[in-house]
Amino acid sequence: MEIAVKAADEKHANDIKVLNISGVSIVADYFVIMDAGSQRQVDAIVQSVLDKAGENDINVSHVEGNRNSEWVLIDLHDVIIHVFTAEKREFYNLEKLWSDAPEVDISNLVTE
């Protein structure tokens, strides 16, 4: 989870949130949710996360979405990363859908 957060932060992802979903779902332990100011930035964030996962021998189970997608999901088994355009993040509002999951403090992992 930390590697994904740092990789996204390096590419200036907006409003990165981490939800601990382990107590409310068997899908994964964490959701990492963020948005980007443009489609190009979504692509850059996704590539950064994939690169850092590879560098750290983290197996990428699946990537849903592709270049020019407004929502890309990266499945790292226990961690699922959601990279949205701002409009799609607002529309789907995963934070509200998963409001039973506690938010993880990542202030020590991101630059302000």
C-alpha beads as a LAMMPS data file, in Angstrom:
LAMMPS data file: protein, C-alpha beads

112 atoms
111 bonds

1 atom types
1 bond types

-500.0 500.0 xlo xhi
-500.0 500.0 ylo yhi
-500.0 500.0 zlo zhi

Masses

1 110.0

Atoms # bond

1 1 1 0.000 0.000 0.000
2 1 1 2.827 2.390 0.898
3 1 1 4.577 1.865 -2.437
4 1 1 1.390 2.649 -4.368
5 1 1 0.699 5.773 -2.307
6 1 1 4.247 7.077 -2.759
7 1 1 4.226 6.301 -6.503
8 1 1 0.937 8.179 -6.944
9 1 1 2.154 11.084 -4.838
10 1 1 5.290 11.385 -6.986
11 1 1 2.995 12.010 -9.962
12 1 1 0.956 14.566 -7.981
13 1 1 -2.223 12.527 -7.584
14 1 1 -5.016 14.507 -5.953
15 1 1 -6.583 13.699 -2.579
16 1 1 -5.122 10.227 -2.041
17 1 1 -7.245 8.241 0.401
18 1 1 -6.596 4.766 1.779
19 1 1 -9.480 2.772 3.194
20 1 1 -8.917 -0.333 5.303
21 1 1 -11.621 -2.581 3.872
22 1 1 -10.387 -5.791 5.528
23 1 1 -13.178 -5.659 8.108
24 1 1 -15.978 -5.069 5.615
25 1 1 -14.940 -7.064 2.536
26 1 1 -13.016 -10.159 1.520
27 1 1 -12.007 -8.551 -1.783
28 1 1 -8.815 -6.959 -0.430
29 1 1 -7.316 -5.346 2.640
30 1 1 -7.022 -1.805 1.276
31 1 1 -8.502 0.489 -1.336
32 1 1 -6.244 3.319 -2.453
33 1 1 -8.378 6.012 -4.105
34 1 1 -7.177 9.132 -5.908
35 1 1 -7.906 11.403 -8.821
36 1 1 -5.979 13.341 -11.406
37 1 1 -6.466 16.663 -13.120
38 1 1 -6.279 15.220 -16.628
39 1 1 -6.415 11.976 -18.555
40 1 1 -2.691 12.250 -19.229
41 1 1 -2.047 12.472 -15.492
42 1 1 -4.226 9.385 -14.861
43 1 1 -2.002 7.499 -17.314
44 1 1 1.176 8.807 -15.642
45 1 1 -0.028 7.779 -12.179
46 1 1 -1.013 4.316 -13.368
47 1 1 2.355 3.818 -15.060
48 1 1 4.195 5.012 -11.957
49 1 1 2.319 2.567 -9.720
50 1 1 2.964 -0.300 -12.148
51 1 1 6.654 0.594 -12.431
52 1 1 7.122 0.782 -8.652
53 1 1 5.262 -2.496 -8.175
54 1 1 7.603 -4.172 -10.652
55 1 1 10.700 -2.659 -9.050
56 1 1 9.570 -4.060 -5.690
57 1 1 8.607 -7.523 -6.973
58 1 1 4.929 -6.939 -6.289
59 1 1 2.779 -9.073 -8.548
60 1 1 0.109 -7.132 -10.437
61 1 1 -2.911 -9.403 -10.591
62 1 1 -4.959 -7.343 -13.037
63 1 1 -5.366 -3.884 -14.536
64 1 1 -8.866 -2.814 -15.539
65 1 1 -9.019 0.112 -17.923
66 1 1 -6.440 1.353 -20.360
67 1 1 -4.946 4.521 -21.746
68 1 1 -7.627 7.174 -21.990
69 1 1 -9.832 5.480 -19.380
70 1 1 -11.372 7.780 -16.797
71 1 1 -11.113 5.103 -14.120
72 1 1 -8.267 2.610 -13.946
73 1 1 -8.216 -0.138 -11.336
74 1 1 -4.943 -1.855 -10.426
75 1 1 -5.281 -5.099 -8.472
76 1 1 -2.249 -5.900 -6.335
77 1 1 -4.103 -8.737 -4.533
78 1 1 -4.405 -7.244 -1.024
79 1 1 -4.394 -3.661 -2.297
80 1 1 -6.678 -2.301 -5.009
81 1 1 -5.776 1.069 -6.469
82 1 1 -8.421 3.275 -8.097
83 1 1 -7.193 6.145 -10.262
84 1 1 -9.965 8.435 -11.486
85 1 1 -10.396 11.643 -13.355
86 1 1 -11.900 14.155 -10.922
87 1 1 -15.326 13.933 -12.581
88 1 1 -15.499 10.139 -12.415
89 1 1 -14.323 10.056 -8.815
90 1 1 -17.080 12.453 -7.842
91 1 1 -19.636 10.423 -9.817
92 1 1 -18.756 7.023 -8.327
93 1 1 -17.900 8.350 -4.840
94 1 1 -16.247 5.160 -3.572
95 1 1 -15.462 6.794 -0.253
96 1 1 -19.192 7.060 0.442
97 1 1 -19.929 3.560 -0.855
98 1 1 -17.273 2.159 1.486
99 1 1 -17.974 4.528 4.385
100 1 1 -17.930 1.622 6.867
101 1 1 -14.221 1.155 6.142
102 1 1 -11.884 3.253 8.300
103 1 1 -9.540 5.667 6.581
104 1 1 -5.812 5.032 7.062
105 1 1 -3.586 7.958 8.035
106 1 1 -1.068 8.365 5.199
107 1 1 0.166 11.825 6.121
108 1 1 3.694 10.473 6.589
109 1 1 3.678 9.019 3.036
110 1 1 2.577 12.025 1.002
111 1 1 3.855 15.522 0.455
112 1 1 1.479 18.314 1.332

Bonds

1 1 1 2
2 1 2 3
3 1 3 4
4 1 4 5
5 1 5 6
6 1 6 7
7 1 7 8
8 1 8 9
9 1 9 10
10 1 10 11
11 1 11 12
12 1 12 13
13 1 13 14
14 1 14 15
15 1 15 16
16 1 16 17
17 1 17 18
18 1 18 19
19 1 19 20
20 1 20 21
21 1 21 22
22 1 22 23
23 1 23 24
24 1 24 25
25 1 25 26
26 1 26 27
27 1 27 28
28 1 28 29
29 1 29 30
30 1 30 31
31 1 31 32
32 1 32 33
33 1 33 34
34 1 34 35
35 1 35 36
36 1 36 37
37 1 37 38
38 1 38 39
39 1 39 40
40 1 40 41
41 1 41 42
42 1 42 43
43 1 43 44
44 1 44 45
45 1 45 46
46 1 46 47
47 1 47 48
48 1 48 49
49 1 49 50
50 1 50 51
51 1 51 52
52 1 52 53
53 1 53 54
54 1 54 55
55 1 55 56
56 1 56 57
57 1 57 58
58 1 58 59
59 1 59 60
60 1 60 61
61 1 61 62
62 1 62 63
63 1 63 64
64 1 64 65
65 1 65 66
66 1 66 67
67 1 67 68
68 1 68 69
69 1 69 70
70 1 70 71
71 1 71 72
72 1 72 73
73 1 73 74
74 1 74 75
75 1 75 76
76 1 76 77
77 1 77 78
78 1 78 79
79 1 79 80
80 1 80 81
81 1 81 82
82 1 82 83
83 1 83 84
84 1 84 85
85 1 85 86
86 1 86 87
87 1 87 88
88 1 88 89
89 1 89 90
90 1 90 91
91 1 91 92
92 1 92 93
93 1 93 94
94 1 94 95
95 1 95 96
96 1 96 97
97 1 97 98
98 1 98 99
99 1 99 100
100 1 100 101
101 1 101 102
102 1 102 103
103 1 103 104
104 1 104 105
105 1 105 106
106 1 106 107
107 1 107 108
108 1 108 109
109 1 109 110
110 1 110 111
111 1 111 112
